Amino acid sequence: MKNSSIMFGIVLVLSFSAQAAAPSAFDPFAGRWTGKLEYQDYQGTGRVSIPVKLEVKPSNDSTAIWDFVYDDFGKPVPSFETHVWNGSKYTVTTKGKPEVLSYTSQDFAKLIALKIGKSVLTGFEIELGAKVEVRRTITLEAQKLVTLKETRLKGEKFMFRNQSIYSRQP
């Protein structure tokens, strides 16, 4: 009886270890990043650039927390997002916001398999009171991450909305 209890304990510990070590779709993005966010100023005609820090923390095989801190001209502004990839759909939920952004991609699975490359996510959202098509391009290199968001009204050309360029931190 004592040996079976010990064996059960070992199996239990090993199964928890295996679960904790399970690969995540977001492992290639995991870690700390620093960079800048450049965005289209809706109140003006130009673009604005601010520093940003990002930490990507995979939480299971299909989910990761993207924890941002923007330096809004000396004032830190946090943004906490949950990213989920289920093999055909990519969703982003931002803490404190009711909407869930939903995208499809033909090439995100390839990006995570190769751990490097480019992927395009497409979806829709409301921008300035109108439904717009969104194109998010994610480019991942060993030490660099670039996210580009472009939007368009139906039948129009895609327009720049924002771009973040990050360097991986040790």
C-alpha positions in Angstrom: 0.0 0.0 0.0 2.8 2.4 0.9 4.6 1.8 -2.4 1.4 2.4 -4.4 0.9 5.7 -2.6 4.4 6.8 -3.4 4.0 5.7 -7.0 0.7 7.7 -7.2 2.5 10.8 -5.8 5.3 10.5 -8.4 2.8 10.1 -11.3 0.8 13.1 -10.0 4.0 15.3 -9.7 5.1 14.2 -13.2 1.7 14.9 -14.7 1.7 18.4 -13.2 5.2 19.0 -14.5 4.3 17.9 -18.0 1.2 20.2 -18.0 3.3 23.1 -16.8 5.9 22.5 -19.5 3.3 22.1 -22.3 4.2 24.3 -25.3 2.1 27.4 -26.0 1.2 28.9 -29.3 2.7 32.1 -27.8 6.0 30.7 -26.7 7.9 32.5 -29.6 6.6 35.8 -28.2 7.2 35.1 -24.5 9.4 37.4 -22.5 10.0 41.1 -22.0 10.1 43.6 -24.9 10.7 47.4 -25.0 10.0 49.7 -27.9 7.7 52.4 -29.1 4.2 52.8 -30.3 3.5 55.2 -33.2 -0.2 56.0 -33.7 -2.3 58.2 -36.0 -3.5 61.2 -34.0 -7.2 61.3 -34.6 -7.4 64.9 -33.3 -4.7 66.1 -35.7 -3.1 65.2 -39.0 0.1 63.7 -37.8 1.5 60.7 -35.9 2.5 60.5 -32.3 5.2 58.2 -30.8 5.5 57.0 -27.2 7.7 54.5 -25.4 6.1 51.1 -24.4 7.1 48.1 -22.4 5.5 44.7 -23.1 5.7 41.4 -21.3 4.2 38.3 -23.0 3.3 35.5 -20.5 1.9 32.3 -22.0 -0.6 30.8 -19.6 -1.6 27.6 -21.5 -1.2 26.0 -24.9 -3.5 28.6 -26.6 -3.5 31.6 -24.4 -1.1 34.4 -23.3 -1.3 37.6 -21.3 0.2 40.6 -23.1 0.9 43.1 -20.4 1.7 46.6 -21.8 2.8 49.8 -20.0 2.7 52.9 -22.2 4.6 56.0 -21.3 2.0 58.6 -22.1 4.3 61.7 -21.9 5.5 60.8 -18.4 2.3 59.0 -17.1 2.4 55.2 -17.2 -0.7 53.7 -18.7 -1.2 50.0 -18.3 -3.1 47.8 -20.7 -3.7 44.1 -19.9 -4.7 41.9 -22.9 -5.6 38.2 -23.1 -4.6 36.7 -26.5 -6.1 33.4 -27.6 -5.2 31.3 -30.7 -7.4 28.3 -31.2 -6.0 27.1 -34.6 -8.3 29.1 -36.8 -9.3 32.2 -34.8 -7.3 34.8 -32.9 -9.0 36.8 -30.2 -7.9 39.7 -28.0 -9.7 40.7 -24.8 -8.6 43.9 -23.1 -9.2 44.2 -19.4 -11.9 46.7 -18.6 -13.4 46.7 -22.1 -16.5 44.6 -23.0 -15.7 43.9 -26.6 -13.6 40.9 -27.8 -11.6 41.5 -31.0 -11.8 38.5 -33.3 -9.5 37.8 -36.2 -8.8 35.1 -38.7 -5.5 34.2 -40.2 -4.2 31.9 -42.9 -0.6 32.0 -41.7 -0.4 32.5 -37.9 0.0 28.7 -37.3 3.0 28.8 -39.7 4.5 31.8 -37.8 4.3 30.0 -34.4 5.6 26.7 -35.9 8.7 28.5 -37.4 9.0 30.9 -34.4 9.9 33.6 -36.9 8.2 35.3 -39.8 5.1 37.3 -40.7 1.4 36.8 -40.2 -1.7 38.8 -41.2 -4.8 38.8 -39.0 -8.0 40.2 -40.4 -11.3 41.1 -38.7 -13.7 44.0 -38.0 -14.1 46.5 -35.2 -15.8 49.9 -34.6 -13.6 52.9 -35.2 -14.9 56.4 -34.7 -18.4 55.1 -34.7 -18.1 53.1 -38.0 -17.5 49.4 -38.7 -14.1 49.0 -40.3 -12.1 46.1 -41.6 -8.9 45.6 -39.6 -5.6 44.2 -40.9 -3.0 43.4 -38.2 0.4 42.3 -39.5 2.7 40.7 -36.9 6.4 40.3 -37.8 8.5 38.2 -35.4 12.3 37.9 -35.5 14.6 36.5 -32.9 15.1 39.8 -31.2 12.5 42.0 -32.8 8.6 42.2 -32.8 6.6 44.5 -35.0 2.8 44.9 -34.9 1.1 47.0 -37.5 -2.6 47.9 -37.5 -4.4 49.2 -40.6 -8.1 49.8 -41.0 -10.4 50.7 -43.8 -14.1 51.4 -44.5 -15.7 49.1 -47.0 -14.4 49.7 -50.5 -11.6 52.0 -49.4 -7.8 51.6 -49.0 -6.2 50.5 -45.8 -5.0 53.3 -43.7 -2.2 53.3 -41.0 -3.6 53.3 -37.4 -0.7 52.3 -35.3 2.6 50.4 -35.2 4.7 49.0 -32.4 8.3 48.1 -32.8 9.9 46.1 -29.9 13.3 44.7 -29.0 13.6 41.6 -26.9 15.1 42.2 -23.5 17.3 39.7 -21.7 
